[in-house]
Amino acid sequence: MPDKIRVGIVGATVTQGGSGWGANAHVPALKALPHYELRAICTAHEDTAKASAAAFGAERAFHRFSDMAAHPEVDLIVVRATSATCSRRI
């Protein structure tokens, strides 16, 4: 077991039009917690996933949720969804 829980975030993006919750709330909160490490970012598109991972300091970028969920270096996944969309998905 690793020393820290390795976290992937779905929906945290640095692209224009994003809500900013990932960059302004989720990422800083995870980085402030001593037992968690931001390891991966997943967005709908490969280019935004790579840009967001680089901006947030995550080692891995994914554009398919299933790939991130299956990755052995991701222990926990945070799904960040806007209020308007999260109620439709639950």
C-alpha positions as CSV (number, residue, x, y, z in Angstrom):
1,M,0.0,0.0,0.0
2,P,1.4,3.4,-0.9
3,D,2.1,6.0,1.8
4,K,-0.6,8.3,0.3
5,I,-3.9,7.7,-1.3
6,R,-3.5,8.4,-5.0
7,V,-6.4,10.4,-6.4
8,G,-7.8,10.9,-9.8
9,I,-10.3,13.7,-10.5
10,V,-12.9,13.5,-13.3
11,G,-14.1,16.9,-14.7
12,A,-11.4,19.2,-13.3
13,T,-10.3,21.3,-16.3
14,V,-8.4,24.4,-17.0
15,T,-10.1,25.1,-20.3
16,Q,-12.2,28.2,-20.9
17,G,-15.9,27.6,-20.1
18,G,-15.1,25.3,-17.2
19,S,-16.8,26.1,-13.9
20,G,-13.5,26.5,-12.0
21,W,-14.6,24.2,-9.1
22,G,-11.9,21.7,-9.9
23,A,-9.1,24.3,-10.1
24,N,-10.4,26.5,-7.2
25,A,-11.8,23.9,-4.8
26,H,-11.1,20.2,-5.4
27,V,-7.4,20.4,-6.4
28,P,-6.3,22.8,-3.6
29,A,-8.3,20.8,-1.0
30,L,-6.6,17.5,-2.1
31,K,-3.2,19.1,-2.1
32,A,-3.7,20.4,1.4
33,L,-4.5,16.9,2.8
34,P,-1.3,15.2,3.9
35,H,-2.5,11.6,3.2
36,Y,-3.7,12.2,-0.4
37,E,-1.8,12.8,-3.6
38,L,-3.3,14.1,-6.9
39,R,-2.2,11.6,-9.4
40,A,-4.5,11.9,-12.4
41,I,-7.0,14.1,-14.2
42,C,-9.7,12.9,-16.6
43,T,-11.6,15.1,-19.0
44,A,-13.7,14.3,-22.1
45,H,-10.9,15.2,-24.5
46,E,-7.3,14.1,-24.6
47,D,-5.9,17.6,-25.2
48,T,-7.8,19.2,-22.2
49,A,-6.9,16.2,-20.0
50,K,-3.2,16.7,-20.8
51,A,-3.4,20.5,-20.3
52,S,-5.3,20.1,-17.0
53,A,-2.9,17.4,-15.6
54,A,0.1,19.6,-16.4
55,A,-1.5,22.7,-14.8
56,F,-2.5,20.8,-11.7
57,G,0.7,18.8,-11.3
58,A,-0.8,15.4,-11.9
59,E,1.4,12.7,-13.4
60,R,-1.3,11.2,-15.6
61,A,-4.0,12.5,-18.0
62,F,-7.0,10.4,-19.2
63,H,-9.9,11.1,-21.5
64,R,-11.6,7.8,-20.8
65,F,-13.0,7.2,-17.3
66,S,-12.6,3.5,-17.7
67,D,-8.9,3.8,-18.4
68,M,-8.4,5.9,-15.2
69,A,-10.5,3.6,-13.1
70,A,-8.4,0.6,-14.2
71,H,-5.1,2.3,-13.7
72,P,-3.1,0.6,-10.9
73,E,-1.7,4.0,-9.6
74,V,-5.2,5.5,-8.9
75,D,-6.7,4.4,-5.6
76,L,-9.6,6.9,-5.4
77,I,-11.6,8.8,-8.0
78,V,-13.4,12.1,-7.3
79,V,-16.1,12.9,-9.8
80,R,-16.6,16.6,-10.1
81,A,-19.8,17.5,-11.8
82,T,-21.7,20.8,-12.0
83,S,-25.0,21.0,-10.1
84,A,-27.0,21.1,-13.2
85,T,-25.6,17.8,-14.4
86,C,-25.0,15.8,-11.3
87,S,-28.6,15.2,-10.4
88,R,-29.2,13.7,-13.9
89,R,-26.4,11.2,-13.4
90,I,-27.2,10.0,-10.0
